[in-house]
Amino acid sequence: MSHDLLSATTRYCAVLGQPIRHSASPAMHNPAMAALGLNWRYLAFEVNPRRLPQALEGCRAMRFLGVNLTVPHKLLALPLMDELDETAAQWGAVNTVAFEARDAAGRWRPLREFEGTAPDEIRTRGYNTDADAILRALEEDLAFQAAGSRVLVLGAGGAGRVAALKLASAGASEVFLVNRTTSKSAGVGDEIVRRFPATRAIADYPEGRIDLVVNATSLGLNPGDALPLDINRWSPGMASKAYDMIYRPAQTPFLALAKNAGCQTANGLGMLLYQGAKALEIWSGKAAPVEVMREALRRQVYG
Protein backbone atom coordinates (compact mmCIF):
# COMPACT_ATOMS: atom_id res chain seq x y z
CA MET A 1 0.00 0.00 0.00
CA SER A 2 1.30 3.48 -0.84
CA HIS A 3 2.59 5.32 2.21
CA ASP A 4 0.93 8.47 0.78
CA LEU A 5 -2.57 7.11 1.35
CA LEU A 6 -4.06 7.31 4.80
CA SER A 7 -6.89 4.85 5.20
CA ALA A 8 -9.12 3.33 7.85
CA THR A 9 -6.55 0.52 8.18
CA THR A 10 -3.57 2.83 8.89
CA ARG A 11 -1.94 2.01 12.26
CA TYR A 12 -0.36 4.59 14.57
CA CYS A 13 2.61 5.16 16.85
CA ALA A 14 3.53 8.43 18.58
CA VAL A 15 5.86 10.34 20.86
CA LEU A 16 4.48 12.02 24.00
CA GLY A 17 6.33 14.83 25.75
CA GLN A 18 6.30 18.41 27.02
CA PRO A 19 7.69 20.34 25.20
CA ILE A 20 7.33 18.39 21.93
CA ARG A 21 7.58 20.93 19.09
CA HIS A 22 11.34 20.33 18.74
CA SER A 23 10.95 16.55 18.27
CA ALA A 24 12.50 15.05 15.13
CA SER A 25 11.06 11.60 15.88
CA PRO A 26 8.19 11.86 13.32
CA ALA A 27 10.68 12.97 10.64
CA MET A 28 12.77 9.88 11.42
CA HIS A 29 10.06 7.25 11.90
CA ASN A 30 7.69 8.00 9.01
CA PRO A 31 10.29 7.43 6.22
CA ALA A 32 11.44 4.30 8.08
CA MET A 33 7.90 2.93 8.22
CA ALA A 34 7.49 3.65 4.50
CA ALA A 35 10.81 1.91 3.76
CA LEU A 36 9.51 -1.18 5.59
CA GLY A 37 6.31 -1.10 3.51
CA LEU A 38 4.13 -0.51 6.57
CA ASN A 39 0.84 1.39 6.38
CA TRP A 40 1.73 3.07 9.68
CA ARG A 41 2.09 6.71 10.77
CA TYR A 42 4.09 8.26 13.60
CA LEU A 43 2.66 11.33 15.37
CA ALA A 44 3.76 13.74 18.13
CA PHE A 45 1.60 14.95 21.03
CA GLU A 46 2.21 17.55 23.73
CA VAL A 47 1.12 15.90 26.99
CA ASN A 48 1.16 17.57 30.40
CA PRO A 49 2.76 15.17 32.92
CA ARG A 50 -0.44 15.23 35.00
CA ARG A 51 -2.29 13.90 31.96
CA LEU A 52 0.13 11.09 31.11
CA PRO A 53 -2.10 8.32 32.54
CA GLN A 54 -5.06 9.53 30.43
CA ALA A 55 -2.86 9.93 27.33
CA LEU A 56 -1.58 6.35 27.62
CA GLU A 57 -5.14 5.10 28.19
CA GLY A 58 -6.23 6.99 25.06
CA CYS A 59 -3.46 5.37 23.00
CA ARG A 60 -4.49 1.96 24.35
CA ALA A 61 -8.16 2.60 23.57
CA MET A 62 -7.33 3.73 20.02
CA ARG A 63 -5.19 0.63 19.41
CA PHE A 64 -1.90 2.48 18.93
CA LEU A 65 0.91 0.00 18.28
CA GLY A 66 3.39 1.82 20.51
CA VAL A 67 4.58 5.15 21.86
CA ASN A 68 7.86 6.81 22.76
CA LEU A 69 8.13 8.94 25.88
CA THR A 70 10.41 11.95 26.20
CA VAL A 71 10.89 14.71 28.80
CA PRO A 72 9.36 14.68 31.43
CA HIS A 73 7.60 11.30 31.22
CA LYS A 74 10.32 8.62 31.42
CA LEU A 75 10.23 8.13 35.21
CA LEU A 76 6.52 8.94 35.58
CA ALA A 77 5.64 6.09 33.20
CA LEU A 78 7.30 3.33 35.27
CA PRO A 79 4.40 2.70 37.69
CA LEU A 80 1.86 3.13 34.88
CA MET A 81 3.09 0.08 32.92
CA ASP A 82 1.31 -3.27 33.13
CA GLU A 83 4.61 -5.06 32.40
CA LEU A 84 8.24 -3.97 32.40
CA ASP A 85 10.77 -5.39 29.96
CA GLU A 86 14.08 -6.23 31.64
CA THR A 87 15.62 -3.08 30.08
CA ALA A 88 13.10 -0.82 31.82
CA ALA A 89 13.46 -2.75 35.08
CA GLN A 90 17.27 -2.57 34.88
CA TRP A 91 17.52 1.15 34.13
CA GLY A 92 14.42 2.32 35.98
CA ALA A 93 12.96 4.47 33.20
CA VAL A 94 10.59 3.92 30.27
CA ASN A 95 11.08 5.64 26.91
CA THR A 96 9.33 3.06 24.69
CA VAL A 97 5.92 1.46 25.21
CA ALA A 98 4.53 -1.45 23.21
CA PHE A 99 0.85 -2.39 23.30
CA GLU A 100 0.05 -6.09 23.45
CA ALA A 101 -3.16 -8.14 23.30
CA ARG A 102 -4.05 -11.65 24.39
CA ASP A 103 -4.70 -14.16 21.59
CA ALA A 104 -7.20 -17.02 21.60
CA ALA A 105 -4.63 -19.28 23.27
CA GLY A 106 -4.14 -16.74 26.07
CA ARG A 107 -0.66 -15.61 24.94
CA TRP A 108 0.32 -11.92 24.92
CA ARG A 109 1.37 -10.79 21.45
CA PRO A 110 2.28 -7.42 19.87
CA LEU A 111 -0.77 -5.52 18.62
CA ARG A 112 0.66 -5.52 15.07
CA GLU A 113 -0.12 -9.25 14.87
CA PHE A 114 -3.87 -8.69 15.23
CA GLU A 115 -5.57 -7.90 11.94
CA GLY A 116 -9.04 -6.41 12.09
CA THR A 117 -10.49 -5.95 15.56
CA ALA A 118 -8.02 -6.54 18.37
CA PRO A 119 -9.23 -8.16 21.60
CA ASP A 120 -10.48 -5.75 24.28
CA GLU A 121 -7.78 -6.79 26.73
CA ILE A 122 -4.70 -4.75 25.84
CA ARG A 123 -1.69 -4.19 28.08
CA THR A 124 1.33 -1.88 28.09
CA ARG A 125 4.90 -3.19 28.17
CA GLY A 126 7.59 -0.63 28.98
CA TYR A 127 11.10 -0.73 27.54
CA ASN A 128 14.23 1.39 27.84
CA THR A 129 16.09 1.85 24.55
CA ASP A 130 18.01 4.94 25.77
CA ALA A 131 20.76 3.20 27.75
CA ASP A 132 22.29 1.26 24.86
CA ALA A 133 21.72 4.23 22.52
CA ILE A 134 23.68 6.74 24.64
CA LEU A 135 26.73 4.45 24.86
CA ARG A 136 26.66 3.65 21.13
CA ALA A 137 26.33 7.35 20.24
CA LEU A 138 29.23 8.30 22.52
CA GLU A 139 31.41 5.60 20.96
CA GLU A 140 30.50 6.54 17.37
CA ASP A 141 30.36 10.33 17.61
CA LEU A 142 33.16 10.99 20.11
CA ALA A 143 35.24 7.77 20.01
CA PHE A 144 34.57 7.65 23.77
CA GLN A 145 35.38 4.54 25.79
CA ALA A 146 33.70 4.34 29.19
CA ALA A 147 36.15 1.92 30.84
CA GLY A 148 38.34 3.79 33.35
CA SER A 149 36.87 7.20 32.45
CA ARG A 150 35.99 10.18 34.67
CA VAL A 151 32.59 11.59 33.65
CA LEU A 152 30.37 14.49 34.71
CA VAL A 153 26.61 14.06 34.13
CA LEU A 154 24.49 17.21 34.30
CA GLY A 155 20.93 16.31 35.31
CA ALA A 156 19.61 13.41 37.39
CA GLY A 157 16.14 13.01 35.86
CA GLY A 158 15.09 10.10 33.63
CA ALA A 159 17.78 10.54 30.96
CA GLY A 160 20.58 11.65 33.30
CA ARG A 161 20.02 8.79 35.72
CA VAL A 162 20.03 6.20 32.91
CA ALA A 163 23.19 7.72 31.37
CA ALA A 164 25.02 7.74 34.71
CA LEU A 165 24.05 4.14 35.50
CA LYS A 166 24.95 2.92 31.99
CA LEU A 167 28.37 4.63 32.12
CA ALA A 168 29.02 3.05 35.53
CA SER A 169 27.96 -0.37 34.22
CA ALA A 170 30.39 0.08 31.30
CA GLY A 171 33.31 0.63 33.69
CA ALA A 172 33.60 4.39 34.32
CA SER A 173 35.94 4.84 37.28
CA GLU A 174 34.29 8.04 38.57
CA VAL A 175 30.87 9.54 37.82
CA PHE A 176 30.22 13.10 39.02
CA LEU A 177 26.57 14.12 39.26
CA VAL A 178 25.19 17.65 39.27
CA ASN A 179 21.48 18.42 39.50
CA ARG A 180 19.36 21.42 40.47
CA THR A 181 18.06 19.32 43.40
CA THR A 182 21.14 17.93 45.17
CA SER A 183 19.16 15.15 46.88
CA LYS A 184 18.29 13.76 43.44
CA SER A 185 21.93 13.56 42.28
CA ALA A 186 22.91 12.09 45.67
CA GLY A 187 20.20 9.43 45.23
CA VAL A 188 21.55 8.44 41.81
CA GLY A 189 25.07 8.38 43.29
CA ASP A 190 23.92 6.01 46.05
CA GLU A 191 22.33 3.75 43.43
CA ILE A 192 25.56 3.67 41.39
CA VAL A 193 27.64 2.73 44.46
CA ARG A 194 25.16 0.01 45.41
CA ARG A 195 24.87 -1.53 41.93
CA PHE A 196 28.34 -0.85 40.51
CA PRO A 197 30.72 -0.74 43.51
CA ALA A 198 33.81 -0.45 41.27
CA THR A 199 32.65 3.07 40.26
CA ARG A 200 33.05 6.07 42.56
CA ALA A 201 29.99 8.35 42.49
CA ILE A 202 30.26 11.96 43.68
CA ALA A 203 27.27 14.32 43.81
CA ASP A 204 29.36 17.39 43.02
CA TYR A 205 31.60 18.98 40.40
CA PRO A 206 34.93 17.23 39.69
CA GLU A 207 38.38 18.44 40.62
CA GLY A 208 40.94 18.28 37.81
CA ARG A 209 40.53 17.11 34.24
CA ILE A 210 37.79 14.70 33.17
CA ASP A 211 37.16 12.69 30.00
CA LEU A 212 33.53 13.58 29.29
CA VAL A 213 30.72 15.93 30.30
CA VAL A 214 27.12 15.04 29.35
CA ASN A 215 24.20 17.46 29.40
CA ALA A 216 21.11 15.38 30.23
CA THR A 217 18.97 18.40 31.21
CA SER A 218 16.52 20.20 28.92
CA LEU A 219 18.44 23.48 29.34
CA GLY A 220 19.36 24.63 25.84
CA LEU A 221 16.12 23.56 24.14
CA ASN A 222 14.73 27.10 24.30
CA PRO A 223 16.42 30.41 23.40
CA GLY A 224 17.42 32.23 26.57
CA ASP A 225 17.82 29.07 28.67
CA ALA A 226 20.50 29.24 31.36
CA LEU A 227 23.58 27.06 30.93
CA PRO A 228 23.18 23.59 32.50
CA LEU A 229 26.33 24.11 34.58
CA ASP A 230 27.73 26.62 37.06
CA ILE A 231 30.69 28.23 35.26
CA ASN A 232 32.02 29.43 38.64
CA ARG A 233 32.44 25.80 39.66
CA TRP A 234 33.48 24.25 36.37
CA SER A 235 34.43 25.16 32.82
CA PRO A 236 34.12 22.95 29.71
CA GLY A 237 37.89 23.32 29.14
CA MET A 238 38.32 20.82 31.97
CA ALA A 239 36.85 18.03 29.80
CA SER A 240 38.23 16.57 26.60
CA LYS A 241 34.76 15.63 25.22
CA ALA A 242 31.27 17.13 25.61
CA TYR A 243 27.93 15.55 24.68
CA ASP A 244 24.52 17.23 24.71
CA MET A 245 21.44 14.99 24.54
CA ILE A 246 19.64 17.94 22.92
CA TYR A 247 19.83 17.81 19.11
CA ARG A 248 17.73 20.84 18.19
CA PRO A 249 19.25 23.39 18.17
CA ALA A 250 22.14 21.36 16.70
CA GLN A 251 24.60 23.50 18.68
CA THR A 252 23.38 24.56 22.10
CA PRO A 253 25.11 27.34 24.11
CA PHE A 254 26.60 24.54 26.24
CA LEU A 255 28.17 22.85 23.17
CA ALA A 256 29.35 26.21 21.79
CA LEU A 257 31.06 26.96 25.12
CA ALA A 258 32.67 23.50 25.16
CA LYS A 259 33.81 23.78 21.54
CA ASN A 260 35.43 27.16 22.19
CA ALA A 261 37.29 25.59 25.10
CA GLY A 262 38.78 22.93 22.80
CA CYS A 263 36.39 20.08 23.57
CA GLN A 264 35.42 17.52 20.97
CA THR A 265 31.61 17.86 20.87
CA ALA A 266 28.51 16.02 19.66
CA ASN A 267 24.77 16.57 19.99
CA GLY A 268 22.03 14.04 20.75
CA LEU A 269 21.19 13.02 17.18
CA GLY A 270 22.98 9.67 17.45
CA MET A 271 21.21 8.82 20.69
CA LEU A 272 17.84 9.73 19.12
CA LEU A 273 18.64 7.56 16.09
CA TYR A 274 19.59 4.43 17.99
CA GLN A 275 16.85 4.57 20.63
CA GLY A 276 14.33 5.15 17.80
CA ALA A 277 15.66 2.30 15.66
CA LYS A 278 15.34 -0.12 18.58
CA ALA A 279 11.80 1.11 19.34
CA LEU A 280 10.75 0.54 15.73
CA GLU A 281 12.18 -3.00 15.86
CA ILE A 282 10.17 -3.70 19.04
CA TRP A 283 6.92 -2.49 17.46
CA SER A 284 7.39 -3.97 13.97
CA GLY A 285 9.40 -7.13 14.55
CA LYS A 286 11.59 -6.08 11.60
CA ALA A 287 15.17 -4.77 11.36
CA ALA A 288 15.06 -0.96 11.35
CA PRO A 289 16.35 0.82 8.20
CA VAL A 290 18.97 2.75 10.21
CA GLU A 291 20.53 4.58 7.25
CA VAL A 292 17.10 5.81 6.07
CA MET A 293 16.47 7.09 9.60
CA ARG A 294 19.92 8.69 9.89
CA GLU A 295 19.52 10.54 6.59
CA ALA A 296 16.01 11.74 7.51
CA LEU A 297 17.36 13.10 10.81
CA ARG A 298 20.28 14.85 9.12
CA ARG A 299 17.91 16.58 6.70
CA GLN A 300 15.49 17.54 9.45
CA VAL A 301 18.05 18.95 11.89
CA TYR A 302 20.74 20.33 9.59
CA GLY A 303 18.56 21.22 6.58
Secondary structure, 3 states (H helix, E strand, C coil): CCCCCCCCCCEEEEEEECCCCCCCHHHHHHHHHHHCCCCEEEEEEECCHHHHHHHHHHHHHCCCCEEEECCCCCCCCHHHCCEECHHHHHHCCCCEEEEEEECCCCCEEEHHHCCCCCCCCEEEEEECCHHHHHHHHHHHHHCCCCCCCEEEEECCCHHHHHHHHHHHHCCCCEEEEECCCHHHHHHHHHHHHHHCCCCEEECCCCCCCEEEEEECCCCCCCCCCCCCCCCCCCCHHHEEEEEECCCCCCCCHHHHHHHHCCCEEECCHHHHHHHHHHHHHHHHCCCCCHHHHHHHHHHHHHC
